[in-house]
């Protein structure tokens, strides 16, 4: 049997228990801890475009405690004949250490099971937008355990970090979407409160979805004490600026190895740059906040706080309501680009 409690001070889920012998089976039983079931589109964000589950946890058990566990995921796309089946993947953790451990489990490692037996079911990678419940389990080995779970998050696919060739400059809207989709950071320009109305720029990490989840409207996080957060609270007008020169994978090995923008300077017209002008808006809907955390967590694995509610100082997740767009991606000055055309671009036109 096992118990699960929430440690609100340390922000961890404490799961403790013991897998024991089931007398009438003369075999080890099992222990599980699961979230509540949440219907399609009502709670869990889509994880389409990610490749793995990442768990951050501590195994507080002493030496000799259980080290074998499994991640469990339920979806609404499970075969009807196997109601209450689940996808599971095994992993191990070190015992007898107070150090935080990061566990990666590829979606491809999950198998569909029903009552502990493997059954035929669609691959989990095809169900990532239908998740209804997540959990952990341990079975097959007798012993005690004491886990402290910090977070579940999803990691981006290797292909998500690969930067595809840009669309031709004649396809202005698709090229703009390509630039925003592949950008990991932006410069946020605001009217400064602490400089009494003078301009202020700040670099923030961004994410524009993953794969087909791209919307063209990037999300980012602002800690409450951040100057940009203070500026936006006073005046939400802002400009987000993106440059092709910031895309570190945009190299041209055949001409000038290691050089971005075809070996041209960042100010060259053929090195695309885009400015979004509009109003910064804090996300308030839980579904949108959860999706922002998934997208930022997958794009920025070295900043885990972006996927777990933000900094200890407090803050909020934001996007921009765009009023106008300014892009230069070729000779001849600003290229015509309407917001309607920009938002109408399908993701396959710029990410493959």
N, C-alpha and C positions, 0 to 999 in steps of 0.2 A: 504494500500500500504506500501511498505518498500524499504529501500535502504541498500546496503552493500558496505563498503569501507575497504580497507586494510590499517591498521596503521603499516607502516613499522618500525617505531621507537620502538614501543612496541610489534611488531610481533603478532598482533591479527587481527581477522576479526571483524569489528564492524557492527552489523546488527541491524538496528533501524526501527521502523515502528508502524503501528496501524492496528489492525483487527477491521473493521467497519461493520455496518449493510449494507447488500446489499439490496437496496430499493425494487427492483422488487421481491425479495425472502422474504423480511422482516425477514431475518436471518443473523447471522454473516458470513462474508466471510472468507478468509484465506490469509496468507502470507507465502512465501517460499523463500529460498535462496539455490542454488544448484551449484555444480561444473559443469564444462563443461563435456560433454559426451566423454568418452575415450573408444575406442574399446578394445576388448579382447586382453590381453597380451601386450597392448601398454602403460599402465600407472599405473593402480592400481595393487599393488602386491597381491599375493594370501594370503588369510587369513585362509586357511584350517588349522585346528588344534587349532584354537582359539575358545573361547566360548562367548565372549561379546565385545561390543563396549564401549570404554571409551572416554568420552568427558571432557575436562577441559575448563571451561568458567566462566565468571563473569556476573551477572545480575545487570547492572548498573542502572536499572529502579528504581524509587522511590517506596515507599510502595503503594500498590494498582495497580502496574503494572502487566502485564500478567506473570503468572508462569507456564502455561501449554504449552508444546512444543512437537514435535515429531521428531525423527530421520528418515530420508528417504534414502533408498538405491535402486538404479536401477541396474539390471543385464541383461546380454545378454541372460539369460535362462528363461526370462519371457514368459508366454504362448503367442503364436502368435495372438490369438484372442483378447488379452488385451494389444495391443501395447501401450507403454507409461505408463503401470501400474508400481507400485513400492511397495517395502516392507517398512512398517512403524511401529514404536513403540513409544508409548507415554512416556514422563517423565516430571517431574516438577523440577523447580529450585526456590530457595529462592530469593525474591526481596528485594530491599532496603539495600543491603550489598555490600561492596567492596571486600569481601573475594573471593578467588578462590574456585570454587566448582567442585568436581569430580563426574561425573554421569556415572554409569554403566548400560548398557542395554544389557541383554542377547539376543543372536541371536534367541533363542526360543521365545522371546517376539514379534518378528517382524511378521506381518501378511501381506499377499499380498492384495493390494487394487487397484481398477481401478475406477477413477473418484469418489473417496471418499467412494466406497463401497467394502466390503470384497468379494473376489473372490477366486476360487480354483487355487492354484499355488503350485509349488514345495517348500518345506521348504527352507528358506534362508540359513540354514546351509549347504545345498547341492549346493549352488550357490556362495560360498565364493571365488572361483577362477574365477568368471565371473563378478565381479563388474565393472560397467561402469560409475556410477555417484553417488555422495553422497550429502546429503543436510539436511536442517532443515526446519521445518514448524510449524505453529501455526494456529489453526482453532477452531471454535465452541464457542469461548468466545470473547466478545468485549473488547478491551483495547489496551493500548500502551505497547511497549517493547523496551528494549535497551540491547542487548546481546553483549558480547565481547568473541568471541570464540578463544581459544588458540590452541587447538589441537583435532584431532580425532586420536584414536589409538585402537588397538585390544589387548585383554587380553587372556592369555593362559588358556586353559581348565584345570580344576583340574587334569584330567588324565595326562596332559602334565608335571605336576610337580611331579606326582607319578613315582617312580623309580621301574621299573619292575625288576624281578630277572634277573641276568646276564645269557647269554648263557653259556653252558659248556665250560671249558677251552680249550677243543679240537677244538672248533669253534673259532679259534683265530681272524679271521677278524670280525666276528659278535660281539665278545666280545669287540674288539677295538672300533667298531662303537657304541656299547652300552655305553661305557665309555665316548666317546666324546659327544654323543647326550645328555646324562643326566648331563654333567658337566655345572656348571654355571660360573666357572672361570678357568683360566689357568695361569701358570707361563710362561712368555715370556722371553726367554734368548737371548740376543743380544751381539754384540761386542760394548762395550761402547765408545762413543765419548768423554764424559766428564771424563772418567777414562783412556783415552789414550790407548784404545785397550784392556783393561782388561774386563773380563766377567761381565755382568750385568743381573739381573733378576728382573722382574716386574710382579705383579699380575694384570690381566685385566679380566673384565666380558666378557663372550663369549656366543654365541648361535649357535647351529647347526640346524636351521630350527625348524619346528613344525610338528610332525606326518610325513606324506609322503613327506614333503618338505625337510627333512633331506638330506644333500649331503655328510656328512662326513668331509666337509671343513668348520670349524667354522669361524664366522665373529666376529669382535670386533672393538671398537672405540678407537682412540688415539687422545687426545687433542694435538694441535701443540706444546705447551711448554713441554709436557711430555718427560722425558729422553728417553723413548723407541721410541717415534716419531722421535726424533733427531738422535738416533742411526740408525734407519731404513733408514732415508734419506741419511745417509753416507754409510751404508752397510746393504743391505736388508736381508742378511743371518740371520736366527733365528731358535730357537727351541721352540716349544710349548710343555709343559709338563702337563700331566693329571694324577691324582691318584684317585683310587676308594675310598680311605680314605676321600676324600673331599666331597663325596656324603652323605649329612647329613641324608637322608632317608634310607640309606642302613644299617638297624639294624637287629639284630637277637634276637628277644625277647624270643625265646624258650631256647636259650643257655646262652647268656650273654646280658641282656637287655641294650639297648642303645649303644652297641658296633658295630662299622663298620667293614667291611671286615671279617665277621664271628668271631669277637672278636680278630682278629690277629692284630699285629702291621702293620703300613703302609709300613714297609720295608719287611714284610713277602712276599715270592714269590706268595702266593695265593691272595694277595691284588693287583689287577692289576694296572700297571702303564704303561703309553704310552708316547713316545716322538716322535713328528713330526719335522723332519728337512726339511727346504726348504727356500724359499724366501718370505718375507712379501710383499704383493702387495695391493696398495690402490685401492678401487673400484671406477670406473669412470663412468660406465654405470648407468643411472638413474634408470632403472628397478632393477638392482642389489642393488643399494643403498636403494631404497624404500623397497625392501624385507628384507634387513639387519635391517632397522629401525623397521619393523613389528616384526621380529624375536627377536631382542634385547628388544623391548618394551614389548613383551608378556612374555619373560623370566625374565625380570628385571623391574617389575612394580614400584619399589621404586627408580628407576633411570630414571625418565620420559624423561630426555634430550637425552637418547639413542634412543628414538623413534621419536624425533622431530628435528633432524639435528645436535645434539651434543652440546658441551659446548660453553659457551659465548666466550671462548678464541679462538674458531676456531679449526678445526681438520679434521679428515677423517675417513671413515670406511675402514677396511682392512680385508683381508683373507690371507691364506698362500697357495702358490704353492708348494706342497709337493714333495720332492726328495726321501726321505726314511723314514721308520717307525721302531721304536724299541719298543718292548713290552715284558714285563715279566708278566705272569698271572698264573704261576704254577712252580713247582720245575723243575730244569734242565736248568736254564738259559734262555737266549733270545729265544722266540718262532719265527719261521719263519713267516714273514708277508710281502707280496708284496703290492705295491700301487694298482696294478690292482685288486687283490682280495679284498682289503679293500674297494675300491670304488664300487665294484660290488655287495656288500651286499644290499639287499632290506630292507627298514626300518621296515617292519613287523617282521623281524627276530630278532630285538633287542628292540623294543619299546612296545610290547604288554605284 
